[in-house]
Amino acid sequence: MRTRLLVVLVALALAVVAAFAVPLLASTAEQRTQQLVISRTADVDRFVVLAQQAVDTHDAAALVADAARYAELYGEGVVIVDARRAPLVQAGGLTAADPAVHALVEATMRNEPAPQAGRLGPWSAEPAYFARPVGTGTRVSGVVVLRASVTAAAADVATRWGTIGAGALLVAVVFVLLAVVLARWMVRPLHELETGVLAVAAGHRAHVPERTGPRELRVLAGEVNRMSEAVLEAAEQQHRLVADASHQLRNPLAALRLRVDSLAAQVAGDNATYRATVAEVERLEKLLDGLLALALAESTATRVAAGGAGESCDLAAVLAERVDAWRLVAEDAGSALVPPPGHDEPVTVRCPEGELAQILDVLLDNAVHYAGRGAKITTDWESGPETATLVVRDDGPGLSTEDRARATERFWRAGGEGAPRGTGLGLAIAHQQVRTRGGVLELRQALPRGLEVRVTLPREVPR
């Protein structure tokens, strides 16, 4: 919006400058043209008087001498002819035989008005011709033709236009600067509102100033601030509800687990009902642990947004350590876990070691349990100038495009024959933790088959 407003204001300012400058340029050129015309007309009138005296006295010596001095002084040509078209004076390189002079003499002899000199410009170079008849009344006894140079007048016009152009440019620059300042002043409240709305969308608290800008924008700023407080309060209540509910359920669940375990000695043989009860209790424990981890990840996002929890770790080292910890589990599940390549220098990312280990545990656990027996699980990492990426890839059955899009949703579990029963919170927690640290978690189709999970995190910039 600021760009559009700035374009409108600048266009308006330039239009105003042009509206003053263009008529001023035209007026300056017209004024200099009139000065040339008046000056040369006076010279022609003086030659007309001298020519009339020469005709009356039949002595053209004074006329010839005056014309010669004029041509030498101004460098302009003068031709004077009598009634019979015979030249009395030819000075400054101008002759009566010149076609332009001949045409003017003939027209003037017929008392036709002489052509008007055109308005001069910096580019003008063609000389101007002035012609006046000699005589009184209707009796024409000769013609005076003067060829005036416009070079000096055109240079004057160019100088004046340059001065006007420089002044107009200076005024235009001032107007543009004023337009920039005005546009910023007008749009600043909107930018602050935009920043506040984006903060609310990202789950942060908005702080939009309520004392700047028009009254309508001040009212809107207050509503955005109140909306931000309401949204954050609702989110905080939701986080507290999940955390409190998970925490409060731990005590009765622990008591239930003790009672179920105490029944083990009293259950005869391999009782399917007892085994199903134990499995459900264990699943409920995992579900509560997942809810607590998710609530912790969401509360960590709030701390990071406020500028806290700024820890870092060596991505490659954590990856190697977690792969080593999961190697025996993978062997028991019938899959091969390939360790990542070694590294000489640390690859430091902006994520605490504990959180990165939890993320890797989720990815490796899914790969081991969902890829199936005989699967090959490879781990790797990539380092860029600003980000680092860890990769966990398997050649198992993988996920469809629709399932990959939903895999990070809460409580979503992959179906299929023989699929393990999980809580559906693992990838959701990992996705939240990665996003909290400013990273991206992606699920891709591995080639030729399987699933590839990529976690990209920002690198720690050395200071």
Summary of the structure (lengths in Angstrom):
residues: 463
radius of gyration: 48.0
end to end distance: 37.1
largest distance: 159.7
contacts: 1361
relative contact order: 0.06
helix: 59%
strand: 15%
